[in-house]
Amino acid sequence: MARRVSMPAADDLFRPTADGQAPAPAERPRSVRAVADEDDQPGARRPSGRVRHDEKMTVYVTSDELLDIEHARLTLRREHGLGIDRGRLVREAVAMVLADLEEHGAQSALVRRLVEE
């Protein structure tokens, strides 16, 4: 005969503590941040970050380009403590390229690369 395991209900798992404050976590604080510190110049072009995005654009990349993006994401997490997703990484990169184009025009890295193709 099989025995049924009694599982706690959601109310049991998320009940308030006796003094009304949540208990302090016993684990060490995480060193991964979702966003970088705000030390950019005022007025600089900034990506939208972690907000709900109403518009969508599909971009096709090669497997090597996708691996490069994933490698960059993991490097940002490992070496710089930035836990971001691929979409955030791409939005940041696009914002940087567009700011460079706006500031430097024909001398921007984007124009130079596109002319070289």
C-alpha positions in Angstrom: 0.0 0.0 0.0 1.4 3.4 -1.1 1.7 6.1 1.5 0.9 9.7 0.7 3.3 12.4 1.6 1.7 15.5 3.3 3.1 18.7 1.7 2.7 22.1 3.4 0.3 24.6 1.9 1.4 27.9 0.5 0.0 29.7 3.6 2.4 27.6 5.7 5.4 28.4 3.5 4.8 32.1 3.3 3.4 33.0 6.7 4.6 36.1 8.5 7.1 35.7 11.3 6.3 36.4 15.0 7.7 39.9 15.0 6.4 40.9 11.6 9.8 40.9 9.9 11.2 38.4 7.5 14.0 36.3 8.9 17.5 37.2 7.7 18.8 34.8 5.1 21.4 32.3 6.4 23.3 32.2 3.1 26.1 34.5 2.0 25.1 37.6 0.0 25.2 37.2 -3.7 27.8 39.1 -5.5 26.0 39.2 -8.9 24.3 42.4 -9.7 21.6 42.8 -12.4 22.7 46.3 -13.4 25.9 48.2 -13.4 26.5 51.2 -11.1 25.3 54.5 -12.6 28.6 56.3 -13.3 28.0 57.2 -17.0 27.9 60.7 -18.2 24.6 62.6 -17.9 22.7 62.8 -21.1 24.4 59.6 -22.5 22.2 57.3 -24.5 20.9 54.5 -22.2 19.2 51.3 -23.1 15.8 50.5 -21.7 17.1 48.0 -19.2 14.8 45.7 -17.2 11.3 47.0 -18.2 8.5 45.5 -20.1 9.2 45.9 -23.8 6.2 46.4 -26.0 8.1 46.1 -29.3 9.9 43.1 -30.7 12.5 42.7 -33.4 13.8 39.4 -34.6 17.5 39.3 -35.5 19.1 36.2 -37.1 22.7 35.5 -36.1 25.1 32.7 -36.9 25.9 30.0 -34.4 29.3 31.5 -33.9 27.8 35.0 -33.2 25.3 33.4 -30.7 28.2 31.6 -29.0 30.1 34.9 -28.8 27.1 36.7 -27.2 26.7 33.8 -24.7 30.4 33.9 -23.9 30.3 37.6 -23.3 27.3 37.2 -21.0 29.1 34.5 -19.0 32.2 36.7 -18.8 30.2 39.6 -17.6 28.7 37.4 -14.9 32.0 35.6 -13.9 34.5 38.5 -14.0 32.3 41.5 -13.3 29.4 40.2 -11.3 26.8 41.3 -13.8 23.9 38.8 -14.1 22.2 39.9 -17.3 20.4 38.1 -20.1 21.3 38.1 -23.8 18.6 40.6 -24.6 19.9 43.1 -22.1 23.5 42.6 -23.5 22.3 43.2 -27.0 20.3 46.3 -26.0 23.4 47.7 -24.2 25.6 47.1 -27.2 23.1 48.7 -29.6 22.8 51.8 -27.3 26.6 52.1 -27.2 26.8 51.9 -31.0 24.0 54.4 -31.6 25.5 56.8 -29.1 28.9 56.5 -30.9 27.2 57.1 -34.2 25.3 60.2 -32.9 28.5 61.6 -31.4 31.0 60.9 -34.1 28.9 60.5 -37.3 31.1 59.4 -40.2 34.0 58.7 -37.9 32.0 56.3 -35.7 33.0 52.7 -35.4 29.7 51.6 -37.0 30.2 53.7 -40.2 33.8 52.6 -40.5 32.9 48.9 -40.2 30.0 49.1 -42.7 32.2 51.0 -45.2 34.9 48.3 -44.9 32.5 45.5 -45.9 
